[in-house]
Amino acid sequence: MKYTLLILLLSSALGAAAQDSFFVRKNYISIEGMFEEGIKGYQGVNIKKAYSNDYVRPGGGFGYGVTGGRIISKTWLLKLGLYLQSAPQEALAAPHDTTARFAKFNIIPALRYYIPVKKKTNTRGYVELGAVAGLMAKMKENAGAYSAVVTYKPTIGAVIQTGLDIFCSSRLSIDLGIRFHYMNYSAKSYTLNGSAAGINQLPAGLESIKGSGGGVFISMKYWF
């Protein structure tokens, strides 16, 4: 009985601490991991056509990022994130003589709206709108001595995400959510075996590609 009472008291104390922790501190930094799926796949420069289901999806891939933000009111937050992401070639179980990958670096400034609640809680839902600045994007392929790199121009897109911010203490919170982004890329240069090649030599469809997609993310925030 006494142990049960002790557990209840500890749970109550921890719950109260978590409830009082929301927005106690105004600034945060975080690390983030993500997985996204692109809406369209491309067979690249030289992926074997025999593998008709083998694609690289520029709008998806695994990635990580660092973000920082500041609470500007009871329901609004401003943030800025830097993200590296890489989309691997699909159907890797099949035999290949060529491997391909699409890598990108994005900057995302965004404004987050926390949904108001009537009572104290350590969990807050939100919606977020932002812009995506794609500063670097490359499709790379390798096959022995053969190599190809398609570099794409910087581009601007849009992003929307929603999720839950769960406060573990006054200094730590976990952010879980889903994200969708819209952006397109246009080819800037094409390098084949280390030498510059004309963009007009690219296979049809790679001059302009769709980089939109969506997926899930998790981040750990430190508030100060």
N, C-alpha and C positions, 0 to 999 in steps of 0.2 A: 504493500500500500504506500509506504513512504517513498519507494522508488518511482512509483507511478506519479505521485504528487510532485516529486522533483523534476521528472520529465516534463510534466505539464507546465510547471513554473518556468523551466528553461525554454520550452517552445514558445510560451507567451512572451518571454523577454526578448527572444530572437525575433519573433514576429513584430513586436513593437519597435525594435531597433530598425528592422527593415522598412516598416511603414514610415518611420520618421526620417528615413534616409533619402527619400525621393526629392531631388532638386536642392538638397542641402548645400551642395557644391555646384558651381556654375560652369566649370570647364572640364573637358575630358580629352584624353588621347586613347586610341585603341588599336588593336591588331585584329585583322579579319581574314577569314578563309571563306572561299566560295566555290560553288560548282554551278555552271550554267550550260544550257543547251541552245545552240544556234538554230534559227528558223530555217536556214538553207545551207546545204552542203555543196562543196565544190571538189572536183576531182584533181585539182591542182594542175601543174604544168605537165607532169609525166607519169602520174599514177596509172598503173596498168588498167586499161579499159575493161579487161576481163573480169575485174572485181567491181561489178556495177554498183554494189552497195558500199563501196569504200570512198569515204569523203573526209574532207576537213571542213568543219563548221566554224567560220570566223566569229560568229556571235556567241560561242560557247567556250567551254574549257574549264580547267582548274586554275585558281588564282589566289592571290593574297593581297592585302593592302594595309595601309596605315591611315587613320583618320583623326581629325581633331575637330572639336566643336565647342560651342558656348550657348548656354541657356540665355535667351533674351527676354522671356516672359514665362508665365506659368504654363503656357501651352506651346511655345515656339522655341525652336532650336536652329541655329545656323551651323553648318558643318562643311568640311572640305576633306576629300579623300584622294589618295594616290594609290593606283592599283596596277599590278602586273598580272597578266593572264595569258595562258597558253592553251590552245585547242589542238589536241593530238589527232593524228590520222585514225579513222575508225576502222573496224573490222580487222584489227591487228592479228587475229587468230589465223587469217589467211596468209599464204606465203607471199612475200613481197621482195621485189628488188629495189623498191623505192620507198622511202619514208618521208613524210611531210608533216609540217606543223605550222600553225598560225599563231604568232606572238604579238601582244599589244600592250601599250602603256596608256592608261587613261587617268584623267583628272576629273573628279566629280564634285562640283559645288552644289549644295542642296539646302532646302528649307524643310524642316520637319515640324509637323503639327501633332502634338500629343492629345489624344482624345480625353476630354475632361471626365473625371469621376467624382461621385458624390461623397466618397469616404476614402480615408487614407489606405493606400495599398502599395506594395512593393513592385507591382507589375502594371505597366502602362502600355496600351496599344497606341499605334501611331500610323500616319500616312506621310509620305515624303515625296517631294517633287524636286527635280534637279536637272542640270545640263551635264552632258558628257563631252569632254574635250579629248578626242583621240589624237595624242601627240605622236605616237609611233605605232606602226602596224606593218608586219612583214610575214609573208608566206615563204617558208624555206623547205627545200627538198634536197635529199641526198641519196645517191646510189653509187657507191664505190667512188670512182674518180669524177663522176657526174655530180654537179650541184647547180641549183637554181635558186635565186632570191628575187621575189617580187616585193618591192617597197611601195606602200600606199601613202597618199597625201594625208596630212592632218585633217581632221574632220570634226564636226560638231553634231551632237545628237541630244536626245532627251532620255530621262530615266524616271521611273516611278517605283516606289517600294513601300511595303507595309510589313508590320511585324510587332513584336513585343519587346520592350525593354524591361528586364527583370533585375531588380536591385538586390544584391546579396548583402551589401553593407553600404555605409555612406560613401565608400571609396570605390567599390567594385560593382559592376553590373554586366549582365550578359544580354546581348542583342541578337534575337533570332527573327529571321524574316525571309520574304521572297522579293525578288527584284526583276523588273523588266526594263529593257532599254531598246531604243530605236536609233540606228545609225547606219550609214552607207559609206563605202570606201571607193576611191578612184585611184588607179595605178599611177605611180610617180616615176618609177624606174624598174628595169628588168635586167638582172645580171645572170649570165649563163656561163658556168665554168670559170668564174672570175672576171669575165669580160662583159662590158656593157652591150646590151642588145636592145633593139627597138621595141617599144610597147606594142607596136603593131604585129610583133612576132608572137605575142602571147596567145594561148589557145582562147577560142571564143568564150566569152563569159567572165574572164578574169580581169578585164580592164576595169569593170565596175562591179563590185560585189556587195551583198547585203551582210551587214554586221550586227543585225538585231538578234536578240535572244532573251532568255530569262532563266532564273534558277533560284537557288537557296543560298543563304549565307549565315555565318555565325561570327560574332565579334565579342571580344572581352575589353571592357572599358575601365579605365582608371580615372577617377574624378578627383579634381583638386580645386 
